Amino acid sequence: MPSNSVAALTLGPGQTKDHTVQAAMRLRQLATLQSVVFYAPPEVHQSILSVRDKSSGYSIDSHDVISWLLEQTCRAIEQIQPLYISQGFDYCRRTLSALTNPKATSDTEQRSRYLKVVEQPEQYSLDHLYAPRKRIKASPAATGVVPLLTKYVGELSRMKQNLRDSSETVQALAHQEVEQEREVSIEVETVREVKKPPRAIALIHLPLQQDVINFVTRGRLNVRTTAYEQAFVAMRRTTVGMRFGINGSATESKLFVTSDFMATIHTVRGQPRDEYLRPVQWLLWSTVSQAAMVISPHEAEDLLEEIRDCKAPCTHLISYVAPVTRGMLHFDTLKFY
């Protein structure tokens, strides 16, 4: 990257210092020439103000962001403190079991006792995980066999008691290590199988029909022609039209489609093949008859010279594209001609 690069670094809720530094240090000259600009959503902005004890009109700088990141990192460490305590007790139990069963590799009985402590079940019932318990399982410190373990268990017990007395940290549930260590992000493998339309025989493109040329040059319709038809009459032959029907009043509109636009493949009467219909891209608008006609790309290419040669054009070629994404430039306003 150039030496004067400025990177945009986004902040998210609960973001820690480590993740932020990992992203920022992709700029290898950050400490000398390059720089970053922090971007934060409203909830993160308000969280920074709350941590820094500032009002809503306060201008946040990089010092406030770093302070907020350190605070979020400390809170993240506090949230996993119950996991540390649980893993500590588990380590003490496994170490004590290994010391009390020194011949576990050769003696069957000692091996069974050792594995009973080391092995953890893959599944726990909801009652076993969340049911309230009056009696707590004895810790390894009760035996007093290993002074070092006794001291360590005492420290863990004090940390656990502080957790119970603290209002900021939620007390760990039973077997919290099961819930936090086994948080596996399930990735569902999806394989897209595109269903291709059945094979069909394509129609040969026919020459431009005279009635369509007359509509371009004169702007008038021929009611007896077969070169074009009313759009909703043509829609009656589609799957949607056959299923839901077309209102009779809709067929009185002045929207037409050419036969070349509708005909793409050989079809059997009564068996529509909507998957081979063309998307609407070009329309002809007549200022004389106040009618619109949807044409195929082939017809648009052939009629382009006819429209350009008209000294007083009464028909305009309009480009139309239906928007498929929110950020797409809209071409469905019929203003591009």
Buried (B, 14 or more C-beta within 10 A) or exposed (E): EEEEBEBEBEBEEEBBBEBBEEBBEEBEEBEEEBBBEBEBEEEBBEBBBEBBEEEEEEEBEEEBBEEBBEBBBEBBEBBEBBBEBBBBBBBBBBBBBEEBBEEBEEEEEBBEBBEEBEEEEEEBEEEEEEEEEEEEEEBBBEEEEBEEBBEBBEEBBEBBEEBEEEEEBEEBEBBBBBBBEEEEEEEEEEEEEEEEEEEEEEEEEEEBBEBBBBBBBBBBBBEEBEBBBBBBBBBBBBEEBBEEEBEEEBBEEEBBBBBBBBBBBEBEEEEBBEEBBBEBBBBBBBEEBEBBBBBBEBBBEBBEEBBEEEEEBBBBBBBBBEEEEEEEEEBEEEEEE
